[in-house]
Amino acid sequence: MRTAYSVETVRAAERALMAELPEGALMQRAAAGLAAACAELLGRVYGSRVVLLVGSGDNGGDALFAGARLARRGAGVTAVLLAPERAHAAGLAALRRAGGTVAAADVAEEPVLRADLVVDGIVGIGGTGGLRPDAERLAGTVARSGAAVVAVDLPSGVDADTGRVRGAALRADLTVTFGAYKPGLLVDPAREYAGVVRLVDIGLRPSPAGAELEALQHADVARLLPAPAAESDKYRRGVVGIAAGSARYPGAAVLAVSGALRGGAGAVRYVGPAGAAVVARFPEILVSDAGPAKAGRVQAWVAGPGAGDDAGAVAEVLAADVPVLLDADGLRLAERDAVRRRTAPTLMTPHAGEAAALLGVRREEVEGARLAAVRELAAAYRATVLLKGSTTLVAGADGGPVRVNATGTPWLATAGSGDVLSGLAGSLLAAGLGALDAGSVAAYLHGLAGRLAADGAPAGAHDVASHIPQAWRNVRR
């Protein structure tokens, strides 16, 4: 499990560790890791041109000490000081002893444009707003330079705790972060500024109980995947009910069922007006036209994909004492109080536009503060919420760390992809996973299946569904 921690938690861990170490030892560890990453990115250090963008905080000190190490290996290193009077004194002295030079921000354009590598040490993890004007001008020059950019701990201008980008920010090719991941490195929009993220172990040991974010890895997903036992039958493996589709959107039902069939449950019941289309595609499906309340035994329900205005079916599903997944029209048709009153788990799977409608805000507000939005929605509905998007987030009904999905591809932004995800997650609910695990595992497999289906080219939702078994096998290997 990859975990990310708030700035406050990281700072507390740093203070505890610094109390046990000689003065400056922690910064030297960080600088050594940073210099090694820069050298690897450069390939050939000797004769390379490196520019350090140095602010007034410890990030600037890390950059200066790392620059000194590179200078001793033959790089030409120039430090651009944005606050000369507050630059880290020991780091600056080390750079000068190693043969590095210093330039003021107002004459930095030439060295930046000639640089092979730029190291962003402007703002540390305590920064919460966009770049100041002088730093913003430098960021523009860096963007024009074509140099590789390495951010120290996180890119300057992004919010470490929330992932927000409130103004101009510097884009990195590589971010070298120290001791622990920060939420902003894993959540968009900040994540797209970070590039590849490398964690350098400097000895910090924050408690996992204090994590803000979790990201499942292959081993975590493999451990959670349901597997039939020797005595299993289709009912013991779980039955998932799908209340979806309409005369106008029969394809949504077909796609939700396609995801459900590949999610580990033993059987799928379909309820709705698209039964003929569903059976024509999947003859193994159990079809009922009696409504969810009379459809027969299920261990979980999926309601909403392509359902149109069938509020009655959604209400029947919510009244069932089994886990329920709400998606698409089901999110719009479900009464908040009916969701809040439920004692069985509820998993809601909105995209940013649907989340904005449920919260009564603009879509841009959700997209700019995804972590806050998913937490707010989970608290408002007392439900587990899977917020789909460039970084899919899953927040539990009872708080705790938010799960962030590490898989996926932009090619998943295609009609019907969310229907497949809903069916897959619903099947995992029926197979016995809790709402947080079902949403997280489904997002992970769905993302992998999307990568496999696309393979660098456009893919349809049906392609994604057909690649779920391969994604499942890849995780179990």
Solvent accessible surface area in square Angstrom, and as a share of the most:
residue,aa,sasa,rsa
1,M,94,0.42
2,R,87,0.32
3,T,33,0.19
4,A,0,0.00
5,Y,10,0.04
6,S,18,0.12
7,V,19,0.11
8,E,136,0.61
9,T,37,0.22
10,V,1,0.00
11,R,96,0.35
12,A,45,0.35
13,A,18,0.14
14,E,34,0.15
15,R,146,0.53
16,A,62,0.48
17,L,23,0.11
18,M,102,0.45
19,A,91,0.71
20,E,136,0.61
21,L,39,0.19
22,P,101,0.64
23,E,181,0.81
24,G,41,0.40
25,A,25,0.19
26,L,17,0.08
27,M,28,0.13
28,Q,65,0.29
29,R,96,0.35
30,A,5,0.04
31,A,0,0.00
32,A,37,0.28
33,G,15,0.14
34,L,0,0.00
35,A,7,0.05
36,A,58,0.45
37,A,1,0.00
38,C,0,0.00
39,A,11,0.09
40,E,116,0.52
41,L,76,0.38
42,L,37,0.18
43,G,66,0.63
44,R,166,0.61
45,V,9,0.05
46,Y,146,0.56
47,G,49,0.47
48,S,10,0.06
49,R,105,0.38
50,V,2,0.01
51,V,3,0.02
52,L,0,0.00
53,L,0,0.00
54,V,1,0.01
55,G,5,0.04
56,S,49,0.31
57,G,36,0.35
58,D,98,0.51
59,N,12,0.06
60,G,0,0.00
61,G,0,0.00
62,D,10,0.05
63,A,0,0.00
64,L,0,0.00
65,F,25,0.10
66,A,1,0.00
67,G,0,0.00
68,A,2,0.01
69,R,78,0.28
70,L,1,0.01
71,A,12,0.09
72,R,152,0.55
73,R,139,0.51
74,G,26,0.25
75,A,9,0.07
76,G,44,0.42
77,V,6,0.03
78,T,27,0.16
79,A,0,0.00
80,V,0,0.00
81,L,10,0.05
82,L,30,0.15
83,A,13,0.10
84,P,78,0.49
85,E,136,0.61
86,R,134,0.49
87,A,15,0.12
88,H,53,0.23
89,A,79,0.61
90,A,56,0.43
91,G,0,0.00
92,L,21,0.10
93,A,41,0.32
94,A,8,0.06
95,L,0,0.00
96,R,135,0.49
97,R,184,0.67
98,A,23,0.18
99,G,58,0.56
100,G,8,0.08
101,T,81,0.47
102,V,51,0.29
103,A,17,0.13
104,A,47,0.36
105,A,31,0.24
106,D,128,0.66
107,V,95,0.55
108,A,1,0.00
109,E,92,0.41
110,E,116,0.52
111,P,28,0.18
112,V,0,0.00
113,L,73,0.36
114,R,129,0.47
115,A,10,0.08
116,D,57,0.30
117,L,0,0.00
118,V,0,0.00
119,V,1,0.01
120,D,1,0.00
121,G,0,0.00
122,I,16,0.08
123,V,50,0.28
124,G,19,0.19
125,I,10,0.05
126,G,44,0.42
127,G,19,0.19
128,T,87,0.51
129,G,36,0.35
130,G,33,0.31
131,L,17,0.08
132,R,175,0.64
133,P,92,0.58
134,D,47,0.24
135,A,3,0.02
136,E,85,0.38
137,R,162,0.59
138,L,7,0.04
139,A,14,0.11
140,G,31,0.30
141,T,11,0.06
142,V,7,0.04
143,A,86,0.67
144,R,151,0.55
145,S,24,0.15
146,G,73,0.70
147,A,12,0.10
148,A,30,0.23
149,V,8,0.04
150,V,0,0.00
151,A,0,0.00
152,V,0,0.00
153,D,9,0.05
154,L,2,0.01
155,P,1,0.01
156,S,2,0.01
157,G,5,0.05
158,V,5,0.03
159,D,11,0.05
160,A,1,0.01
161,D,54,0.28
162,T,40,0.23
163,G,0,0.00
164,R,75,0.27
165,V,33,0.19
166,R,129,0.47
167,G,39,0.37
168,A,35,0.27
169,A,16,0.12
170,L,3,0.02
171,R,134,0.49
172,A,11,0.08
173,D,76,0.40
174,L,13,0.06
175,T,0,0.00
176,V,0,0.00
177,T,0,0.00
178,F,9,0.04
179,G,13,0.13
180,A,4,0.03
181,Y,23,0.09
182,K,1,0.00
183,P,0,0.00
184,G,1,0.01
185,L,2,0.01
186,L,17,0.08
187,V,0,0.00
188,D,11,0.06
189,P,31,0.19
190,A,1,0.01
191,R,90,0.33
192,E,97,0.44
193,Y,32,0.12
194,A,0,0.00
195,G,39,0.37
196,V,104,0.60
197,V,36,0.21
198,R,82,0.30
199,L,70,0.35
200,V,22,0.13
201,D,100,0.52
202,I,6,0.03
203,G,23,0.22
204,L,5,0.02
205,R,176,0.64
206,P,23,0.14
207,S,65,0.42
208,P,100,0.63
209,A,98,0.76
210,G,31,0.30
211,A,8,0.06
212,E,51,0.23
213,L,0,0.00
214,E,29,0.13
215,A,3,0.02
216,L,7,0.03
217,Q,59,0.26
218,H,76,0.34
219,A,78,0.61
220,D,15,0.08
221,V,0,0.00
222,A,28,0.22
223,R,159,0.58
224,L,31,0.15
225,L,11,0.06
226,P,28,0.18
227,A,68,0.53
228,P,83,0.52
229,A,57,0.44
230,A,114,0.89
231,E,116,0.52
232,S,37,0.24
233,D,64,0.33
234,K,100,0.42
235,Y,82,0.31
236,R,169,0.62
237,R,88,0.32
238,G,2,0.02
239,V,0,0.00
240,V,0,0.00
241,G,0,0.00
242,I,0,0.00
243,A,8,0.06
244,A,3,0.02
245,G,4,0.04
246,S,17,0.11
247,A,101,0.78
248,R,193,0.71
249,Y,99,0.38
250,P,52,0.33
251,G,38,0.37
252,A,13,0.10
253,A,0,0.00
254,V,27,0.15
255,L,34,0.17
256,A,0,0.00
257,V,0,0.00
258,S,6,0.04
259,G,0,0.00
260,A,0,0.00
261,L,53,0.26
262,R,58,0.21
263,G,0,0.00
264,G,14,0.14
265,A,11,0.09
266,G,22,0.21
267,A,13,0.10
268,V,4,0.02
269,R,44,0.16
270,Y,0,0.00
271,V,9,0.05
272,G,25,0.24
273,P,93,0.59
274,A,5,0.04
275,G,11,0.11
276,A,88,0.68
277,A,40,0.31
278,V,0,0.00
279,V,59,0.34
280,A,90,0.70
281,R,133,0.48
282,F,10,0.04
283,P,105,0.66
284,E,106,0.47
285,I,12,0.06
286,L,62,0.31
287,V,65,0.37
288,S,23,0.15
289,D,138,0.72
290,A,57,0.45
291,G,17,0.16
292,P,10,0.06
293,A,79,0.61
294,K,160,0.68
295,A,9,0.07
296,G,44,0.42
297,R,141,0.51
298,V,14,0.08
299,Q,56,0.25
300,A,0,0.00
301,W,7,0.02
302,V,0,0.00
303,A,0,0.00
304,G,0,0.00
305,P,0,0.00
306,G,10,0.09
307,A,10,0.08
308,G,20,0.20
309,D,116,0.60
310,D,68,0.35
311,A,49,0.38
312,G,44,0.42
313,A,18,0.14
314,V,4,0.02
315,A,59,0.45
316,E,67,0.30
317,V,0,0.00
318,L,12,0.06
319,A,88,0.68
320,A,29,0.23
321,D,116,0.60
322,V,32,0.18
323,P,29,0.18
324,V,0,0.00
325,L,0,0.00
326,L,0,0.00
327,D,3,0.02
328,A,27,0.21
329,D,28,0.14
330,G,0,0.00
331,L,4,0.02
332,R,135,0.49
333,L,34,0.17
334,A,12,0.09
335,E,121,0.54
336,R,99,0.36
337,D,86,0.44
338,A,21,0.16
339,V,2,0.01
340,R,67,0.24
341,R,168,0.61
342,R,34,0.12
343,T,131,0.76
344,A,16,0.13
345,P,66,0.41
346,T,6,0.04
347,L,1,0.00
348,M,1,0.00
349,T,0,0.00
350,P,0,0.00
351,H,74,0.33
352,A,4,0.03
353,G,20,0.20
354,E,37,0.16
355,A,1,0.01
356,A,5,0.04
357,A,81,0.63
358,L,29,0.15
359,L,31,0.16
360,G,67,0.65
361,V,58,0.33
362,R,146,0.53
363,R,113,0.41
364,E,107,0.48
365,E,82,0.37
366,V,2,0.01
367,E,70,0.31
368,G,29,0.28
369,A,12,0.09
370,R,9,0.03
371,L,4,0.02
372,A,47,0.36
373,A,8,0.06
374,V,1,0.00
375,R,86,0.31
376,E,99,0.44
377,L,1,0.00
378,A,3,0.03
379,A,70,0.54
380,A,21,0.16
381,Y,10,0.04
382,R,145,0.53
383,A,1,0.00
384,T,7,0.04
385,V,0,0.00
386,L,0,0.00
387,L,1,0.01
388,K,33,0.14
389,G,45,0.43
390,S,79,0.51
391,T,1,0.01
392,T,17,0.10
393,L,0,0.00
394,V,2,0.01
395,A,3,0.03
396,G,10,0.10
397,A,41,0.32
398,D,144,0.75
399,G,49,0.47
400,G,54,0.52
401,P,36,0.23
402,V,1,0.00
403,R,26,0.09
404,V,7,0.04
405,N,20,0.10
406,A,50,0.38
407,T,21,0.12
408,G,24,0.23
409,T,30,0.17
410,P,124,0.78
411,W,107,0.37
412,L,29,0.14
413,A,98,0.76
414,T,46,0.27
415,A,96,0.75
416,G,19,0.18
417,S,6,0.04
418,G,20,0.19
419,D,21,0.11
420,V,0,0.00
421,L,6,0.03
422,S,0,0.00
423,G,0,0.00
424,L,0,0.00
425,A,0,0.00
426,G,0,0.00
427,S,0,0.00
428,L,0,0.00
429,L,7,0.03
430,A,6,0.05
431,A,28,0.21
432,G,67,0.64
433,L,23,0.11
434,G,42,0.40
435,A,10,0.08
436,L,50,0.25
437,D,33,0.17
438,A,0,0.00
439,G,0,0.00
440,S,8,0.05
441,V,0,0.00
442,A,0,0.00
443,A,5,0.04
444,Y,12,0.05
445,L,0,0.00
446,H,14,0.06
447,G,1,0.01
448,L,20,0.10
449,A,0,0.00
450,G,2,0.02
451,R,109,0.40
452,L,53,0.26
453,A,19,0.15
454,A,6,0.04
455,D,127,0.66
456,G,66,0.63
457,A,48,0.37
458,P,105,0.66
459,A,17,0.13
460,G,21,0.20
461,A,6,0.05
462,H,116,0.52
463,D,44,0.23
464,V,3,0.02
465,A,2,0.02
466,S,60,0.39
467,H,51,0.23
468,I,0,0.00
469,P,47,0.29
470,Q,69,0.31
471,A,0,0.00
472,W,41,0.14
473,R,131,0.48
474,N,40,0.21
475,V,3,0.02
476,R,119,0.44
477,R,215,0.78
